[in-house]
Every structure is written in structure tokens, then in C-alpha cells.
Amino acid sequence: MREKVLLITGGAGFIGSALVRHLIRNTSYRVVNVDKLTYAGNLESVEPVAENPGYAFERVDICDFQRIQRVFDEYEPQGVLHLAAESHVDRSIDGPGEFVQTNVVGTCVLLEVATRYWMAQGEGSGFRFLHVSTDEVFGSLGESGLFSEESSYRPRSPYSASKASADHMVRAWHETYGLPVVITNTCNNYGPYQYPEKLIPLAILNALEGRPIPVYGDGRNVRDWIFVDDHVRGLITAWERGAVGESYNIGARSERRNIEVVRTLCAVLDELLPDAVVKEHADLIEFVVDRPGHDWRYAIDPAKMETELGWRPAESFESGIRKTVSWYIGNREWCDRVLTGRYNRERLGLWEAS
């Protein structure tokens, strides 16, 4: 029997690289990592498994039909786990065009190529297309309630609108062409190797440098959090066992106000770095002007994943934060290389030491 090959788009990003590392270390799948290597994509995130014979990397833009077609023809994947996306809300407000191009046009290209490939393989091939999305497509919650798989779509930022558009296209390809798809929507991920523009790594790195830790508004906005390794296990579960045409919410039931998140990681820093110049890292918290259209609250109901697929998170928020803070303390050099773009430029022969 031919080894199963999974094509991971965005496999040099935060969640994608965690998925690649998990698949190579814990499964028998062969993995093809397709990534354009934008600012947030970093091959150092997959370096721990890069020499494994079951791993291959292709630097390809998912919007490039011909090159995506070539990847399918060469590797003959049994599945696609589509994570490639522009994902930072603030950047989408400043420059929405890139989000439409990657998240909407890129998804359309992948669907076209995947559908042609699947039809040529035959319906009994077992091929599946997993589309990874976000809870932000559902809009904003009030003080109570949870997003379910039946929640209406009400995106409120260019980022979430582009992801909602992609979700709708994936469903349309299933209904129109029969492409076997599964969709997942998740909440805020955190953990090692996250690009330091997001709240948790930004707060940790600023605290380590003794710089102010910016918190939007009054810090009372609520997000639901999941440790990235729990999420990737959920993705594999959904790809393997999810019902075709269905969507699944992957969450860890860990709602926290933003200010609570920051204070928690500050307390962990106080404990792990008792000799730091800053004795109480929470003193660095600084409230800043809120961003436009800042959604009040997200909270996701993972009951369908739990009851139908038997998946549950392994980490609590507290244990996950401790692992995350410890990783960033021990990997300051990685953060510096990512923020400067040095690692990818070295790999491409473009870096010149100043």
C-alpha cells in the first residue's frame, strides 16, 4: 500500500509548523509543506524535522495555479490540510488587499486544483480536503453564549471577512462538485514558535526586555484560547474521522479577558525569573487606544468534536501558558531571527551581516 502523503499549506507558519512537526514525529504520514514564506513563515520552525525522509518543502504561492498543479502531480497527496492564510487582524485593517488575495483567491486556486486531481483519482481514492478557519467568522458575542457549528456568519474585519469567504467557497465546491471537504473553526491559538505580533508572544518578549506591554482598550475583551499542539491533534482527528461536508469547532473552553491573559503570563515570568530587573512584570502593562471594530467576545463550543470524534485538549490554559513562557525564555535567539527576517534570508542567500 502506498504511503499516505499529506499536503500542508502554510506549513512554515505558527499552526502549520506545529502540525508538520506533530505529523512527522507521531504518525506515518509523509508531509509536503507548501509555503510562500511571507514575513510570518519561517523554516526554522520546522527545522527539528526537516531532515526526516518523510518531509518535503515546496516554496510555492497558493495563488499560483500552475505551480500548485505541479505539486499535486509530483507528490500525489491523499489529503490537503489548508492552513495558508494572512491572519493578523491589525494588518488586514491597514492592507485588506493581501488578505483577499491569499485567503480568498488562494483558496479558490487550491479548490480548483484539488477538484481536478480528486476527479482524476476517482471517488474511491479516499482523498480529503480539510479547510482550517477561525471563530472570527461568526462575529462578536455578548456576555453569554457560545459559537456553534450552526452559528450565523457575521465577520467584522477584513481578515474575518476573507476567511468567511473562503469557508463559503469550500462548502460551495463540496455542494457543486462533490469535493470531499471538512471545515474546522478554532479559537485563539498560542504556544511555541508563534510570530511575535500576536498578544501572548508580544507580551512575553516585551516583558523580557522590560518594555511596556500594550493591551487594547481596557483589556476586558474576551478570547477563547487553545494550546497549539491540542489544536493540531484536533485537525488530524477531523481530517481522519470527520464526516465529509461537516464543520467542527476546535476549542479548549478557556475563555479569558485579555488583561487576565497578560497578568497570568506576567505571574509566570515573575516565578520563572525571580532575579529579573523587573520584579513584578505586571507593572509593565500599558493600556493603548483600542483598534477599530474590536470584537467584544469570542467563545467556542467544541461539543461536536468531543462527542462525535472523541477529541479533547490535553493542556489547561495554565499549563499551556507555562510551557509557552518557558519556551520563549529559552529561545530568544529564534525570536530575534524571526523579527529581523534573518533566518529565511540566510536560507535564500540574501542576508548580509551588518
N, C-alpha and C positions, 0 to 999 in steps of 0.2 A: 504493500500500500504506500502511495506517495505521501511524503511528509506534508503536513498542513503548513501552508505559508500564509501569514497574516500581513497585510499591508497597513501600516500605521501612518496616517498623515499627521504632520505636526509632531513627530516623534523626538524632535530636539527641544521642544518646549517643556514647560513645567510638568503638566499632567502626562503629556505624551512620553516624555523621557522616563517618568516613573513607570508607565505602562510597559515600555520597552525593557527596562531593567527587570521588572517582575516576570514578564513572559520568558526572557532568556534564562533567568535564574531558576524559575519554578515550574516551567512547562516544557513540553516537547515541540512547541511551535517554532518554525523558522520565522524570522521577523525581517521585514523590509521597511526601513524607516525613510519616509518621503518628507522632506522638509526644505523650504526655501531658504532657511537661515536668515530670517529678519532679525531685528535687534533683540528679540526675546528668545530666539532659538540659539542654542549653544550645544555644540557636540561634546563639550566636556561633561555635560550631564549624562551622556550615555557611555562615556569613556570606560567605566568599570566593566562593560560587557562588549565593547567594540571589537575586541579580538576574537570573540566567540565565533566559530564557523557557522552558527545558525543565524548570524546577524549580517545585514547588508544595509548600506546607506546610499540613498539617491538624492542629490541636491536638485530638486525639481519644484517649480511653482505649480500649484494645483490648478491654476488658471490656464496652463499651457497644455492644450488638448493633445498635441502630437507627442509630447514627452510623457504625459500620463499614460497615453495609449501604449507607448513603448515599454513602460514599467509593467503594465498588465501583461503584455505579450511575453516579456522576458521572464517574469517570475511566476506567472500563473497562480495568483493567490486564491485561496479558498474563502477569504474574507477580507473586508475592509473595515477598519475602525478609524473613523474620520474625526480627528481632533484639530486639524489645522484651522486656525482662526485668529483674527485680530480680536483681542479680548479685554482691553482696558477701557473702561467707560470714559474716563477723562480724555483719553486720546481720541475716542470716537466723537466727542463733542467738538474738539479742535479740528479734526480732519475726518469727516464721515466717509469720504470717497473710498479710502483704502479699505474700510470695513465692508462696504458694499461689494467691492471688487473681490476680496478674498472670501468673505463669508457667504456671499450670495452667488457671484459668478463662479468662484472656485468650486463651490458645492455642486452647482449645475454641471460643470465640466466633469467632475467625478461621477456624478449620476449618469451622464450620457455614456461615458466610457465603461462604467461598471455594468450598465444595462446591456450594451452591445456584447461585452465579454460574457456576461451571465447567459444571454440568449445563445451564444455560440457554444457554451459549455453544456447546455441542456439543463432542464429544470431539476433533474435529479442529482446535480453536482454537489448540492449542499452549500453553495455559495450564499453568503450573507453580507449585508451592508449595515454596519452599526454607525449611527449618527449621534455624536456627543453634543448635547446642548446644555442650556443653563436655565435655572429657575427665573432669571430676569425676564424671560419672555412673557411671564404671567403678570408682570407689572408690580404693583405695590400692595401690601396687605395693611389692614388697620391693626388695632391692638390684639385681635384674636383671629383664629382661623389658620388653615394650612393650605398650601398649594397641593392639589392632587393632579393625577393624570387627566382629569376631566376639567380642570380649571380653564377659564377663557384666556385667550392671549390678549395682553394689553401692554405691549412694550412701550417704554417711556424714554429711551435713549437711542441714539443711532446704533450703538452696539447691540442692544437687546432687539431692536427692530430688524437688524441684519440677521441675527440668529433666528428670530421668529420666521423670517422669510425663508431661511434655509430649512427649518423644520417643515414648513408647509410644502416646500418643493420635494423633500424626501417622501412625505406622505403622498404627494401627487404622483411621483414616479411609481410608488407601490400600487396605487389605485389604477393608474393609466396603463402601465407596462407590466405590472406584476412583480417588479423587482422585490426580492425578499429583504425587507428592511426592519430594523429595530431602532427605536429612538430612546435615548436616555436624557433626562434633565437632572442636573445636580445643583448643589448649593456652593457656597464659597469654599474652595479648597485651600489648604495650607500644608506646609511641610518643607523638607529639604529641597534645594535646587530651584526655589521659586524666584522669578525675576524680581529684583528689589524695588519695583514701583508699587507693588501691592502693599496693603496695610501692614500685615504681620512682618514680612521681612524688612520693610522700610522702617517700621518702629524698632525692630531689633537692632538694625545696623546704625540708626541714628543714636539709639541709647548707648551702643558700644563706643560710639565716637563722642558721646557727651553732647550731642546736638539736640535741638528741640524735636519732640515727637509730635508731628501735626495730626490733629484729629478734626474732622469736618464738623462744623456747627457746634452743637452742644454734646456730641458723642452719643446721643440717645438712639440713633438709627440702629435697627436690629438686623443682624445677618445670621444665617444658619451656617454652621461650619462642619467640614468633614476633612479628616486627615487624608492626604492624597493616596496613600497606599490602600486605604479602605475603599476609596473611590475606584481605583484601577481593578481591584478584585471584583467590584460590582460590575464594571464594564465587561470583564471577561465572562462573568456569570450571565449577563444579559446577552452577550453575543452567542454564547454556547446554548443557553436554555430559554432565552426569552421567546415569546410567541411572535411569529412574523406578523408585521403590521401593528404591533403594540408599542406603547411607550411606557417607560418605567422611571420613576423618580428615585434618585440615589441620594440619600441624606442620612445624617447621624443623630438627628434630634438634639442638636446642640445650638439652640438659639442663644445669642449673646448680644448685648448692646456693644457698639464699637468701643466705648470707653471701658467697658468691662474686659474686653479682649486685651486692650492695651495695658490695663492695670494688672491683669493676670500675668502677661509676659514680663512686665516690669518686676513683679514679685519673684518670678523665677530667676531673672537676671540678678536681683539682689541676693538670692540664695546661692546661685552658682558662682557669682563673682563678688565675694564678700570684701575683697581688697580693692575693688574698683574705686576710681576717683569720685564717682557719683555714688553716694551711699544709698540713696533712695531714687531709683530710676524714674519713678512716677513723677518726680519733681520736674522732669523734662517735658511733660505733656503740655502742649500748647494748642488751644482751640483756634481754628482758622475758618475763614469765610467758607460757607457751605458751597458745594458745587451745584450747578443748575439741574433742576429736576431730580434731586437726590431722593430715590425711593425710600419710604419710611421703614418698611419691614419686609423681609423675606423669611419664609419658614416652609419647609418642605415635608410632605407626608410620605415616608418610604414604606408604608404598609404593604404595598403591592410587591415590592422587591422582597420583603421579609416573608410574606405568606406564600406567594406563588413560586419564588425562586430560591427561598431559603438563605438569602444573603443577609448578613448583619455586620455592622462595623466592629472592628476589634479594639479600636482606640477610643477612650473618652476624650473630651476636649482637653482636660488637664494633662493626661498622659501624652497626648499628641503635641500640645504646646511645649511640654518639657523636652520631648525629642527634637522638636523644631529649633528651639532656642539653643540647645546643646550643639546641634549641627552647625548653626550659623556661627557660634562662638569658635568652633573648631575649623571653620572653612572661610575665614576672612579673605584669604588669597583668591579663592574662587569668586567671591563677590566682587572683588576689585577687578578681576579679569573680565567678568561679565559686564560690569558697568562701563568699562572702557572699550569693550568690544575686542579686547586684545586676543582672546583665545581663538575666535573664528578667523581673525585677520592673520594670526600666526599660521593657522592651518592653510590659509589661502596664499601665504607668502607675501602678505601686504603690510605686516607690522614692522615698523622701524622704531627701535628704542630711542626715546628722547634723552 
